[in-house]
Amino acid sequence: MSDTSRPRVRIDTSKPHSARFWNYFVGGKDNYEVDREIGDQIKTIFPGLVDVAVTSRRFLGRAVRYLAVEQGVRQFLDVGTGLPTADNTHEVAQRVAPDARIVYVDNDPIVLAHAHALLTSTPEGRTAYLDADLYDPEAVLKAAAGTLDLSRPVGLMILNTLGHVAEYERARELVRRLMAGLPAGSHLVISDSTATSEGMIAASEAYNASGAVPYHVRSVAEIAGFFEGLELVEPGVVRVPEWRPDAADADAGDAGAVDAYCGVGRKPGA
């Protein structure tokens, strides 16, 4: 939970914000005019970013169901939560495994202000929110241990978040440190936008020029690099609509046009 002794941070509505911007793209209502303005501007530059947002959200659901149903995972650590919309991690997990425990992690005052919407749970399970920082993985793990049993497998979710880390090797280091604190049999789930078209690159440049905190799109090889040392689950690192699609993804459009890649990797040893 958040530390109420920390000073309150004023929410700046004069500049776009990535969580609100993404919320707008997936059809949420927790955004402001400035977010919608840059969103509409980027839609004219690269309409495909809406597909990235929608298909990435659907991937979250498929990945959580895979871990809960096929792998028996009952614990999830969702780092870089963003604003709650439909089918958040705990809703998907507890729908198929009511005893699942979920810890959300973010250090954004906007997300913190909406955290109460995340803090719902089945009677059998538990949902918690941590006001913590990706840049301090050991502190994240220590705090998460108040809800999760870190001697048992955990599904580590880092979706559309690592682009905020400017240096690629730093981002890899943060992922490694988080996974190092989780036992064998844990899984890493990542999705992120990729520099796989001129449109996506232009959209990224326009967003970064808007005054928002920059977001860096990476190559497919760099996304794959986050899974080094892990056992990749089939079909490997692929565009988000191509990862174990189901009937609900039939209207996702042309998977080859989505500039976002994802993967799920298992920590070996168990």
Backbone as CSV, one residue per row, in Angstrom:
resi,resn,N_x,N_y,N_z,CA_x,CA_y,CA_z,C_x,C_y,C_z
1,MET,0.837,-1.192,0.000,0.000,0.000,0.000,0.874,1.245,0.000
2,SER,0.301,2.354,-0.260,1.083,3.576,-0.323,1.431,4.066,1.061
3,ASP,2.540,4.780,1.142,2.984,5.362,2.399,2.358,6.734,2.521
4,THR,1.385,6.879,3.447,0.659,8.138,3.555,1.511,9.247,4.146
5,SER,2.717,8.914,4.652,3.595,9.949,5.187,4.340,10.684,4.096
6,ARG,4.317,10.134,2.872,5.009,10.798,1.775,4.236,12.037,1.360
7,PRO,4.953,13.110,0.925,4.250,14.308,0.507,3.398,14.035,-0.715
8,ARG,2.234,14.659,-0.767,1.376,14.509,-1.934,1.990,15.240,-3.130
9,VAL,1.917,14.596,-4.278,2.457,15.178,-5.499,1.298,15.688,-6.345
10,ARG,1.373,16.936,-6.751,0.298,17.510,-7.557,0.295,16.862,-8.938
11,ILE,-0.889,16.482,-9.383,-1.031,15.882,-10.702,-1.024,16.983,-11.751
12,ASP,-0.054,16.906,-12.659,0.109,17.928,-13.689,-0.769,17.575,-14.888
13,THR,-1.769,18.387,-15.138,-2.662,18.149,-16.276,-2.323,19.041,-17.469
14,SER,-1.168,19.707,-17.403,-0.781,20.587,-18.502,0.032,19.863,-19.562
15,LYS,0.514,18.658,-19.227,1.313,17.878,-20.168,0.725,16.483,-20.303
16,PRO,0.917,15.859,-21.454,0.421,14.484,-21.609,1.114,13.557,-20.616
17,HIS,0.434,12.495,-20.300,0.964,11.524,-19.355,0.746,10.127,-19.928
18,SER,1.754,9.273,-19.856,1.691,7.992,-20.556,0.540,7.112,-20.082
19,ALA,0.295,7.065,-18.765,-0.795,6.213,-18.261,-2.141,6.718,-18.750
20,ARG,-2.346,8.049,-18.718,-3.617,8.610,-19.177,-3.737,8.479,-20.695
21,PHE,-2.631,8.688,-21.398,-2.586,8.567,-22.862,-2.993,7.151,-23.266
22,TRP,-2.432,6.145,-22.602,-2.749,4.744,-22.915,-4.182,4.433,-22.526
23,ASN,-4.619,5.020,-21.421,-5.996,4.838,-20.983,-6.966,5.322,-22.050
24,TYR,-6.659,6.446,-22.661,-7.491,6.995,-23.732,-7.528,6.038,-24.921
25,PHE,-6.387,5.469,-25.267,-6.313,4.589,-26.430,-7.060,3.277,-26.223
26,VAL,-7.184,2.810,-24.985,-7.907,1.552,-24.763,-9.363,1.801,-24.386
27,GLY,-9.801,3.061,-24.518,-11.207,3.364,-24.301,-11.584,3.719,-22.885
28,GLY,-10.590,4.042,-22.043,-10.869,4.424,-20.668,-11.326,5.870,-20.553
29,LYS,-11.689,6.261,-19.341,-12.192,7.612,-19.093,-11.289,8.429,-18.170
30,ASP,-10.186,7.830,-17.726,-9.301,8.519,-16.788,-8.192,9.249,-17.548
31,ASN,-8.586,10.268,-18.292,-7.614,11.044,-19.070,-8.130,12.470,-19.188
32,TYR,-7.234,13.350,-19.627,-7.573,14.768,-19.732,-7.461,15.234,-21.179
33,GLU,-7.895,16.466,-21.407,-7.891,17.003,-22.767,-6.511,16.948,-23.393
34,VAL,-5.473,17.259,-22.604,-4.118,17.271,-23.144,-3.710,15.881,-23.627
35,ASP,-4.185,14.835,-22.946,-3.875,13.467,-23.352,-4.625,13.105,-24.627
36,ARG,-5.874,13.546,-24.694,-6.671,13.253,-25.889,-6.149,14.019,-27.100
37,GLU,-5.650,15.226,-26.866,-5.114,16.017,-27.978,-3.902,15.346,-28.605
38,ILE,-2.942,14.917,-27.765,-1.765,14.260,-28.334,-2.155,12.893,-28.893
39,GLY,-3.151,12.249,-28.261,-3.635,10.976,-28.785,-4.225,11.126,-30.174
40,ASP,-5.043,12.144,-30.353,-5.647,12.376,-31.667,-4.598,12.785,-32.693
41,GLN,-3.607,13.566,-32.244,-2.524,13.955,-33.155,-1.766,12.722,-33.626
42,ILE,-1.479,11.828,-32.699,-0.722,10.636,-33.054,-1.563,9.690,-33.908
43,LYS,-2.864,9.680,-33.699,-3.724,8.855,-34.552,-3.617,9.275,-36.014
44,THR,-3.458,10.595,-36.247,-3.320,11.060,-37.624,-1.966,10.667,-38.207
45,ILE,-0.952,10.605,-37.354,0.386,10.206,-37.796,0.455,8.703,-37.994
46,PHE,-0.117,7.958,-37.013,0.007,6.509,-37.009,-1.226,5.889,-36.361
47,PRO,-2.287,5.686,-37.140,-3.513,5.103,-36.582,-3.296,3.739,-35.941
48,GLY,-2.244,3.052,-36.344,-1.991,1.713,-35.833,-1.675,1.655,-34.360
49,LEU,-1.394,2.799,-33.726,-1.078,2.768,-32.304,-2.294,2.351,-31.475
50,VAL,-3.475,2.627,-31.968,-4.685,2.171,-31.279,-4.719,0.647,-31.261
51,ASP,-4.354,0.024,-32.373,-4.305,-1.440,-32.427,-3.258,-1.986,-31.467
52,VAL,-2.144,-1.281,-31.344,-1.115,-1.697,-30.389,-1.688,-1.717,-28.980
53,ALA,-2.397,-0.653,-28.613,-2.953,-0.560,-27.265,-3.981,-1.661,-27.008
54,VAL,-4.881,-1.860,-27.952,-5.962,-2.834,-27.760,-5.423,-4.258,-27.748
55,THR,-4.547,-4.593,-28.688,-4.041,-5.968,-28.754,-3.090,-6.272,-27.601
56,SER,-2.388,-5.264,-27.106,-1.525,-5.478,-25.948,-2.354,-5.807,-24.718
57,ARG,-3.508,-5.147,-24.591,-4.387,-5.442,-23.464,-4.940,-6.859,-23.562
58,ARG,-5.258,-7.274,-24.759,-5.760,-8.639,-24.932,-4.672,-9.657,-24.631
59,PHE,-3.444,-9.343,-24.989,-2.328,-10.242,-24.666,-2.212,-10.433,-23.165
60,LEU,-2.369,-9.362,-22.391,-2.327,-9.483,-20.936,-3.290,-10.576,-20.473
61,GLY,-4.509,-10.538,-20.974,-5.498,-11.530,-20.561,-5.085,-12.938,-20.922
62,ARG,-4.591,-13.136,-22.142,-4.208,-14.483,-22.568,-3.022,-14.993,-21.760
63,ALA,-2.054,-14.116,-21.488,-0.870,-14.531,-20.734,-1.231,-14.906,-19.300
64,VAL,-2.087,-14.099,-18.663,-2.489,-14.398,-17.287,-3.265,-15.714,-17.241
65,ARG,-4.168,-15.918,-18.185,-4.925,-17.173,-18.203,-4.007,-18.362,-18.446
66,TYR,-3.035,-18.201,-19.330,-2.081,-19.288,-19.573,-1.353,-19.658,-18.283
67,LEU,-0.854,-18.653,-17.574,-0.101,-18.932,-16.356,-0.990,-19.562,-15.291
68,ALA,-2.188,-19.039,-15.122,-3.067,-19.526,-14.066,-3.628,-20.915,-14.383
69,VAL,-4.055,-21.119,-15.628,-4.733,-22.370,-15.982,-3.738,-23.468,-16.342
70,GLU,-2.776,-23.157,-17.225,-1.889,-24.198,-17.733,-0.656,-24.416,-16.865
71,GLN,-0.223,-23.382,-16.148,0.978,-23.508,-15.329,0.686,-23.517,-13.832
72,GLY,-0.544,-23.286,-13.446,-0.900,-23.328,-12.040,-0.348,-22.190,-11.209
73,VAL,0.020,-21.090,-11.859,0.549,-19.932,-11.124,-0.589,-19.256,-10.365
74,ARG,-0.335,-18.951,-9.116,-1.360,-18.327,-8.275,-0.919,-16.981,-7.703
75,GLN,0.234,-16.490,-8.185,0.752,-15.217,-7.687,1.251,-14.380,-8.866
76,PHE,0.904,-13.097,-8.857,1.279,-12.208,-9.946,1.819,-10.908,-9.378
77,LEU,2.918,-10.451,-9.961,3.529,-9.174,-9.602,3.504,-8.309,-10.847
78,ASP,2.638,-7.307,-10.861,2.396,-6.467,-12.036,3.097,-5.130,-11.825
79,VAL,4.238,-4.943,-12.501,5.085,-3.761,-12.310,4.823,-2.758,-13.430
80,GLY,4.517,-1.524,-13.047,4.145,-0.512,-14.033,2.685,-0.672,-14.397
81,THR,1.868,-0.701,-13.375,0.452,-1.052,-13.504,-0.303,-0.195,-14.505
82,GLY,-0.101,1.103,-14.437,-0.908,2.010,-15.246,-2.299,2.165,-14.646
83,LEU,-3.137,2.886,-15.329,-4.489,3.141,-14.824,-5.393,1.936,-15.048
84,PRO,-6.243,1.632,-14.081,-7.132,0.481,-14.227,-8.155,0.694,-15.335
85,THR,-8.370,-0.361,-16.116,-9.441,-0.355,-17.126,-10.174,-1.689,-16.967
86,ALA,-10.707,-2.207,-18.045,-11.378,-3.505,-17.972,-10.345,-4.624,-17.997
87,ASP,-10.661,-5.710,-17.331,-9.824,-6.910,-17.321,-8.400,-6.614,-16.864
88,ASN,-8.294,-6.063,-15.665,-6.989,-5.906,-15.041,-6.462,-7.287,-14.637
89,THR,-5.180,-7.348,-14.292,-4.543,-8.624,-13.994,-5.299,-9.415,-12.938
90,HIS,-5.697,-8.764,-11.847,-6.371,-9.521,-10.772,-7.736,-10.031,-11.215
91,GLU,-8.419,-9.283,-12.067,-9.734,-9.724,-12.528,-9.616,-10.962,-13.411
92,VAL,-8.637,-10.941,-14.312,-8.431,-12.090,-15.197,-7.997,-13.307,-14.387
93,ALA,-7.017,-13.116,-13.491,-6.477,-14.243,-12.721,-7.528,-14.848,-11.810
94,GLN,-8.249,-13.999,-11.069,-9.192,-14.533,-10.091,-10.469,-15.071,-10.734
95,ARG,-10.685,-14.726,-11.981,-11.819,-15.296,-12.701,-11.622,-16.793,-12.926
96,VAL,-10.360,-17.189,-13.153,-10.069,-18.604,-13.401,-9.435,-19.275,-12.187
97,ALA,-8.893,-18.486,-11.257,-8.261,-19.022,-10.042,-8.608,-18.082,-8.896
98,PRO,-9.755,-18.278,-8.247,-10.204,-17.335,-7.217,-9.222,-17.127,-6.072
99,ASP,-8.312,-18.087,-5.858,-7.350,-17.945,-4.761,-6.084,-17.197,-5.167
100,ALA,-6.042,-16.646,-6.372,-4.839,-15.950,-6.845,-4.576,-14.681,-6.041
101,ARG,-3.284,-14.394,-5.866,-2.853,-13.173,-5.187,-2.117,-12.294,-6.193
102,ILE,-2.433,-11.011,-6.182,-1.873,-10.075,-7.156,-1.348,-8.854,-6.420
103,VAL,-0.126,-8.444,-6.756,0.435,-7.202,-6.246,0.716,-6.296,-7.435
104,TYR,0.125,-5.112,-7.415,0.386,-4.088,-8.423,1.464,-3.140,-7.894
105,VAL,2.341,-2.693,-8.799,3.435,-1.795,-8.418,3.471,-0.610,-9.368
106,ASP,3.464,0.581,-8.796,3.655,1.798,-9.580,4.084,2.882,-8.609
107,ASN,4.735,3.910,-9.099,5.102,5.035,-8.222,4.594,6.352,-8.780
108,ASP,3.554,6.239,-9.582,3.000,7.400,-10.255,1.840,7.951,-9.434
109,PRO,1.831,9.238,-9.101,0.746,9.781,-8.285,-0.618,9.661,-8.937
110,ILE,-0.668,9.656,-10.259,-1.948,9.503,-10.952,-2.492,8.092,-10.745
111,VAL,-1.611,7.104,-10.888,-2.036,5.729,-10.661,-2.404,5.530,-9.196
112,LEU,-1.620,6.123,-8.309,-1.902,6.024,-6.878,-3.294,6.554,-6.559
113,ALA,-3.666,7.640,-7.199,-4.973,8.242,-6.941,-6.117,7.326,-7.355
114,HIS,-5.846,6.416,-8.287,-6.878,5.497,-8.758,-6.697,4.093,-8.189
115,ALA,-5.761,3.930,-7.258,-5.421,2.589,-6.785,-6.607,1.891,-6.132
116,HIS,-7.508,2.652,-5.548,-8.653,2.029,-4.877,-9.460,1.166,-5.842
117,ALA,-9.428,1.528,-7.128,-10.171,0.741,-8.116,-9.525,-0.622,-8.336
118,LEU,-8.221,-0.736,-8.028,-7.528,-2.005,-8.187,-7.702,-2.902,-6.969
119,LEU,-7.967,-2.315,-5.834,-7.928,-3.057,-4.581,-9.236,-3.794,-4.308
120,THR,-9.611,-4.637,-5.236,-10.740,-5.535,-5.064,-10.210,-6.948,-5.173
121,SER,-10.910,-7.895,-4.598,-10.418,-9.260,-4.621,-11.555,-10.215,-4.321
122,THR,-11.379,-11.460,-4.756,-12.261,-12.523,-4.313,-11.970,-12.796,-2.835
123,PRO,-12.914,-13.400,-2.120,-12.658,-13.732,-0.720,-11.466,-14.677,-0.542
124,GLU,-11.261,-15.548,-1.534,-10.187,-16.541,-1.420,-8.813,-15.964,-1.726
125,GLY,-8.766,-14.900,-2.537,-7.492,-14.341,-2.968,-7.157,-13.046,-2.259
126,ARG,-6.235,-12.308,-2.868,-5.847,-11.024,-2.285,-5.272,-10.139,-3.384
127,THR,-5.567,-8.847,-3.293,-5.022,-7.865,-4.222,-4.429,-6.717,-3.422
128,ALA,-3.215,-6.306,-3.774,-2.548,-5.215,-3.065,-1.908,-4.275,-4.065
129,TYR,-1.683,-3.055,-3.639,-1.022,-2.037,-4.459,0.186,-1.505,-3.701
130,LEU,1.333,-1.429,-4.367,2.548,-0.901,-3.768,2.952,0.397,-4.454
131,ASP,3.185,1.413,-3.672,3.765,2.647,-4.185,5.272,2.454,-4.145
132,ALA,5.817,1.899,-5.219,7.228,1.515,-5.255,7.784,1.779,-6.649
133,ASP,9.116,1.674,-6.773,9.804,2.146,-7.963,10.521,1.005,-8.685
134,LEU,10.272,0.868,-9.972,10.962,-0.118,-10.799,12.472,-0.022,-10.662
135,TYR,12.990,1.180,-10.422,14.436,1.376,-10.343,15.041,0.842,-9.042
136,ASP,14.214,0.301,-8.158,14.706,-0.316,-6.922,14.072,-1.698,-6.803
137,PRO,14.533,-2.656,-7.619,13.880,-3.974,-7.658,13.864,-4.682,-6.318
138,GLU,14.941,-4.568,-5.554,14.993,-5.275,-4.279,13.937,-4.741,-3.310
139,ALA,13.704,-3.437,-3.326,12.666,-2.858,-2.473,11.281,-3.307,-2.939
140,VAL,11.085,-3.417,-4.253,9.812,-3.912,-4.786,9.546,-5.322,-4.279
141,LEU,10.567,-6.182,-4.380,10.404,-7.571,-3.962,10.162,-7.685,-2.461
142,LYS,10.888,-6.892,-1.696,10.720,-6.930,-0.242,9.299,-6.539,0.147
143,ALA,8.782,-5.484,-0.481,7.428,-5.044,-0.170,6.388,-6.052,-0.671
144,ALA,6.623,-6.629,-1.838,5.681,-7.598,-2.397,5.570,-8.842,-1.529
145,ALA,6.642,-9.151,-0.810,6.657,-10.339,0.043,5.650,-10.233,1.186
146,GLY,5.121,-9.039,1.416,4.067,-8.903,2.415,2.756,-9.523,1.975
147,THR,2.609,-9.738,0.660,1.388,-10.339,0.112,1.664,-11.669,-0.580
148,LEU,2.806,-11.751,-1.259,3.152,-12.943,-2.025,4.147,-13.809,-1.271
149,ASP,4.096,-15.099,-1.503,5.090,-16.038,-0.985,6.156,-16.209,-2.052
150,LEU,7.295,-15.554,-1.862,8.321,-15.552,-2.906,9.147,-16.831,-2.942
151,SER,8.741,-17.829,-2.173,9.348,-19.154,-2.322,8.554,-19.996,-3.323
152,ARG,7.426,-19.457,-3.788,6.587,-20.135,-4.763,6.562,-19.330,-6.059
153,PRO,6.306,-19.989,-7.210,6.362,-19.299,-8.507,5.463,-18.076,-8.579
154,VAL,5.972,-17.063,-9.288,5.284,-15.785,-9.470,5.268,-15.456,-10.962
155,GLY,4.180,-14.885,-11.425,4.130,-14.339,-12.776,4.476,-12.863,-12.725
156,LEU,5.646,-12.497,-13.238,6.103,-11.109,-13.243,5.635,-10.451,-14.534
157,MET,4.738,-9.481,-14.415,4.164,-8.798,-15.565,4.804,-7.419,-15.704
158,ILE,5.429,-7.143,-16.857,5.979,-5.809,-17.129,5.516,-5.428,-18.525
159,LEU,4.367,-4.798,-18.597,3.725,-4.548,-19.882,3.759,-3.064,-20.223
160,ASN,4.315,-2.758,-21.392,4.346,-1.387,-21.904,4.908,-0.414,-20.860
161,THR,5.993,-0.817,-20.250,6.607,-0.047,-19.168,8.096,0.194,-19.389
162,LEU,8.797,-0.783,-19.925,10.258,-0.702,-19.997,10.752,0.379,-20.947
163,GLY,9.895,0.858,-21.839,10.291,1.954,-22.717,10.575,3.240,-21.976
164,HIS,10.111,3.348,-20.721,10.424,4.530,-19.919,11.866,4.528,-19.433
165,VAL,12.527,3.378,-19.502,13.934,3.290,-19.112,14.765,3.576,-20.355
166,ALA,15.433,4.714,-20.368,16.101,5.168,-21.592,17.214,4.229,-22.037
167,GLU,18.031,3.752,-21.102,19.185,2.929,-21.451,18.772,1.462,-21.483
168,TYR,18.981,0.819,-22.617,18.550,-0.565,-22.777,19.203,-1.494,-21.759
169,GLU,20.525,-1.376,-21.573,21.198,-2.266,-20.629,20.689,-2.049,-19.208
170,ARG,20.310,-0.816,-18.883,19.744,-0.562,-17.556,18.399,-1.286,-17.429
171,ALA,17.602,-1.225,-18.482,16.319,-1.911,-18.454,16.512,-3.413,-18.273
172,ARG,17.483,-3.995,-18.980,17.756,-5.432,-18.838,18.201,-5.754,-17.425
173,GLU,19.027,-4.898,-16.866,19.509,-5.125,-15.499,18.350,-5.140,-14.508
174,LEU,17.409,-4.207,-14.657,16.268,-4.143,-13.746,15.423,-5.410,-13.846
175,VAL,15.218,-5.904,-15.055,14.459,-7.139,-15.242,15.207,-8.308,-14.595
176,ARG,16.518,-8.383,-14.809,17.301,-9.480,-14.226,17.217,-9.466,-12.702
177,ARG,17.296,-8.283,-12.116,17.252,-8.185,-10.654,15.891,-8.594,-10.103
178,LEU,14.837,-8.246,-10.796,13.517,-8.690,-10.359,13.394,-10.208,-10.456
179,MET,13.812,-10.771,-11.572,13.716,-12.218,-11.739,14.637,-12.966,-10.784
180,ALA,15.762,-12.352,-10.413,16.692,-13.002,-9.492,16.064,-13.242,-8.125
181,GLY,15.104,-12.407,-7.757,14.443,-12.545,-6.467,13.248,-13.472,-6.482
182,LEU,12.968,-14.085,-7.639,11.826,-14.994,-7.758,12.327,-16.417,-7.955
183,PRO,11.580,-17.413,-7.477,12.052,-18.792,-7.536,11.918,-19.402,-8.924
184,ALA,12.580,-20.549,-9.095,12.423,-21.318,-10.326,10.950,-21.642,-10.531
185,GLY,10.548,-21.669,-11.785,9.138,-21.887,-12.106,8.360,-20.602,-12.249
186,SER,8.976,-19.467,-11.883,8.345,-18.163,-12.110,8.406,-17.835,-13.594
187,HIS,7.540,-16.932,-14.024,7.484,-16.545,-15.435,7.616,-15.030,-15.572
188,LEU,8.266,-14.615,-16.637,8.360,-13.206,-17.017,7.453,-12.968,-18.216
189,VAL,6.588,-11.964,-18.111,5.675,-11.595,-19.199,5.965,-10.158,-19.589
190,ILE,6.341,-9.947,-20.845,6.675,-8.601,-21.332,5.965,-8.348,-22.647
191,SER,5.449,-7.135,-22.796,5.035,-6.644,-24.113,5.453,-5.193,-24.210
192,ASP,5.770,-4.753,-25.422,6.160,-3.357,-25.610,6.081,-2.973,-27.072
193,SER,5.904,-1.683,-27.294,5.912,-1.157,-28.653,7.309,-1.301,-29.244
194,THR,7.367,-1.465,-30.560,8.647,-1.706,-31.219,8.850,-0.774,-32.410
195,ALA,10.105,-0.516,-32.683,10.478,0.371,-33.788,10.483,-0.423,-35.095
196,THR,9.327,-0.970,-35.435,9.232,-1.868,-36.582,8.505,-1.256,-37.770
197,SER,8.223,0.031,-37.714,7.662,0.717,-38.879,7.996,2.202,-38.765
198,GLU,8.004,2.876,-39.889,8.246,4.321,-39.877,7.143,5.043,-39.125
199,GLY,5.909,4.516,-39.212,4.791,5.141,-38.513,4.956,5.106,-37.010
200,MET,5.362,3.959,-36.474,5.565,3.860,-35.034,6.706,4.755,-34.576
201,ILE,7.772,4.799,-35.326,8.905,5.659,-34.967,8.474,7.121,-34.960
202,ALA,7.693,7.522,-35.968,7.206,8.906,-36.031,6.266,9.205,-34.870
203,ALA,5.408,8.252,-34.533,4.489,8.442,-33.408,5.253,8.591,-32.105
204,SER,6.296,7.797,-31.939,7.118,7.883,-30.736,7.803,9.241,-30.638
205,GLU,8.311,9.713,-31.753,8.980,11.014,-31.757,7.998,12.139,-31.425
206,ALA,6.770,12.047,-31.961,5.760,13.072,-31.684,5.364,13.052,-30.215
207,TYR,5.216,11.883,-29.656,4.862,11.774,-28.239,5.974,12.348,-27.359
208,ASN,7.208,11.996,-27.660,8.331,12.467,-26.850,8.533,13.974,-26.964
209,ALA,8.105,14.557,-28.083,8.233,16.006,-28.264,7.094,16.780,-27.594
210,SER,6.112,16.059,-27.045,4.928,16.717,-26.484,5.143,17.272,-25.086
211,GLY,6.273,16.935,-24.471,6.513,17.348,-23.094,6.274,16.236,-22.096
212,ALA,5.761,15.109,-22.577,5.550,13.960,-21.706,6.881,13.311,-21.369
213,VAL,6.891,12.484,-20.326,8.082,11.695,-20.017,8.359,10.788,-21.215
214,PRO,9.562,10.819,-21.786,9.839,10.074,-23.022,9.603,8.576,-22.897
215,TYR,9.224,7.993,-24.013,9.054,6.541,-24.099,9.838,6.062,-25.317
216,HIS,10.702,5.071,-25.123,11.634,4.639,-26.157,11.186,3.299,-26.743
217,VAL,10.894,3.303,-28.041,10.541,2.042,-28.698,11.838,1.346,-29.115
218,ARG,11.816,0.022,-29.036,13.038,-0.756,-29.240,12.873,-1.757,-30.379
219,SER,13.989,-2.393,-30.739,13.955,-3.407,-31.786,13.398,-4.713,-31.229
220,VAL,13.019,-5.598,-32.129,12.533,-6.909,-31.720,13.635,-7.677,-30.992
221,ALA,14.872,-7.563,-31.491,15.994,-8.257,-30.842,16.182,-7.771,-29.414
222,GLU,15.966,-6.484,-29.180,16.100,-5.958,-27.823,14.983,-6.479,-26.916
223,ILE,13.776,-6.598,-27.434,12.694,-7.184,-26.634,13.057,-8.629,-26.285
224,ALA,13.565,-9.370,-27.258,13.954,-10.757,-27.007,15.060,-10.843,-25.960
225,GLY,15.933,-9.820,-25.907,17.043,-9.837,-24.956,16.608,-9.843,-23.510
226,PHE,15.406,-9.366,-23.226,14.916,-9.377,-21.844,14.712,-10.799,-21.326
227,PHE,14.592,-11.760,-22.226,14.315,-13.142,-21.834,15.574,-14.002,-21.768
228,GLU,16.743,-13.394,-21.869,17.987,-14.158,-21.798,18.043,-14.961,-20.499
229,GLY,18.378,-16.237,-20.613,18.478,-17.107,-19.451,17.177,-17.766,-19.056
230,LEU,16.088,-17.422,-19.733,14.785,-18.006,-19.447,14.385,-18.968,-20.562
231,GLU,13.451,-19.849,-20.262,12.917,-20.770,-21.257,11.701,-20.126,-21.909
232,LEU,11.836,-19.734,-23.168,10.736,-19.064,-23.852,9.580,-20.030,-24.086
233,VAL,8.390,-19.576,-23.760,7.177,-20.332,-24.023,6.802,-20.139,-25.489
234,GLU,6.408,-21.216,-26.155,5.968,-21.103,-27.548,4.785,-20.143,-27.656
235,PRO,4.738,-19.299,-28.670,5.546,-19.290,-29.886,6.778,-18.379,-29.828
236,GLY,7.267,-18.048,-28.657,8.455,-17.206,-28.552,8.117,-15.733,-28.507
237,VAL,9.035,-14.923,-29.002,8.829,-13.468,-29.048,8.192,-13.127,-30.392
238,VAL,6.942,-12.697,-30.335,6.148,-12.464,-31.545,5.319,-11.190,-31.372
239,ARG,4.708,-10.750,-32.472,3.778,-9.630,-32.354,2.643,-10.005,-31.412
240,VAL,2.138,-9.031,-30.662,1.199,-9.356,-29.590,-0.052,-10.127,-30.049
241,PRO,-0.617,-9.871,-31.231,-1.803,-10.664,-31.597,-1.457,-12.117,-31.920
242,GLU,-0.171,-12.417,-32.125,0.240,-13.755,-32.557,0.569,-14.674,-31.384
243,TRP,0.552,-14.133,-30.154,0.877,-14.982,-29.012,-0.385,-15.702,-28.550
244,ARG,-0.471,-16.988,-28.943,-1.579,-17.857,-28.545,-2.953,-17.187,-28.691
245,PRO,-3.282,-16.727,-29.895,-4.561,-16.038,-30.089,-5.738,-16.974,-29.842
246,ASP,-6.854,-16.403,-29.421,-8.066,-17.185,-29.227,-9.183,-16.570,-30.048
247,ALA,-10.377,-17.090,-29.887,-11.502,-16.656,-30.714,-11.801,-15.177,-30.545
248,ALA,-11.540,-14.639,-29.353,-11.836,-13.229,-29.105,-10.936,-12.308,-29.900
249,ASP,-9.851,-12.846,-30.457,-8.910,-12.023,-31.214,-9.176,-12.070,-32.714
250,ALA,-10.280,-12.675,-33.094,-10.570,-12.822,-34.520,-10.749,-11.486,-35.211
251,ASP,-11.158,-10.447,-34.452,-11.381,-9.139,-35.056,-10.203,-8.208,-34.848
252,ALA,-9.037,-8.766,-34.502,-7.869,-7.942,-34.183,-7.236,-7.322,-35.418
253,GLY,-7.688,-7.739,-36.600,-7.144,-7.148,-37.809,-5.859,-7.834,-38.238
254,ASP,-5.034,-7.133,-38.974,-3.805,-7.682,-39.532,-2.725,-7.711,-38.465
255,ALA,-2.409,-8.906,-37.970,-1.392,-9.030,-36.923,-0.037,-8.525,-37.392
256,GLY,0.213,-8.637,-38.684,1.501,-8.195,-39.205,1.681,-6.692,-39.173
257,ALA,0.589,-5.954,-38.937,0.681,-4.494,-38.926,0.835,-3.926,-37.525
258,VAL,0.837,-4.774,-36.495,0.912,-4.295,-35.115,2.368,-4.166,-34.692
259,ASP,2.750,-2.950,-34.342,4.143,-2.692,-33.961,4.325,-2.828,-32.453
260,ALA,4.125,-4.043,-31.974,4.359,-4.368,-30.565,4.653,-5.852,-30.485
261,TYR,5.660,-6.197,-29.711,6.055,-7.589,-29.548,5.949,-7.999,-28.087
262,CYS,5.859,-9.306,-27.893,5.665,-9.818,-26.539,6.319,-11.176,-26.411
263,GLY,6.345,-11.640,-25.176,6.836,-12.983,-24.922,6.582,-13.374,-23.488
264,VAL,6.685,-14.662,-23.232,6.590,-15.214,-21.885,7.758,-16.181,-21.718
265,GLY,8.505,-15.998,-20.640,9.648,-16.857,-20.372,9.586,-17.451,-18.986
266,ARG,10.005,-18.696,-18.853,9.976,-19.404,-17.571,11.379,-19.493,-16.979
267,LYS,11.483,-19.222,-15.692,12.774,-19.358,-15.004,13.036,-20.833,-14.765
268,PRO,14.124,-21.363,-15.298,14.357,-22.807,-15.201,14.798,-23.242,-13.808
269,GLY,14.765,-24.555,-13.619,15.291,-25.108,-12.378,14.299,-25.860,-11.553
270,ALA,13.000,-25.702,-11.823,11.989,-26.402,-11.036,11.422,-27.560,-11.835
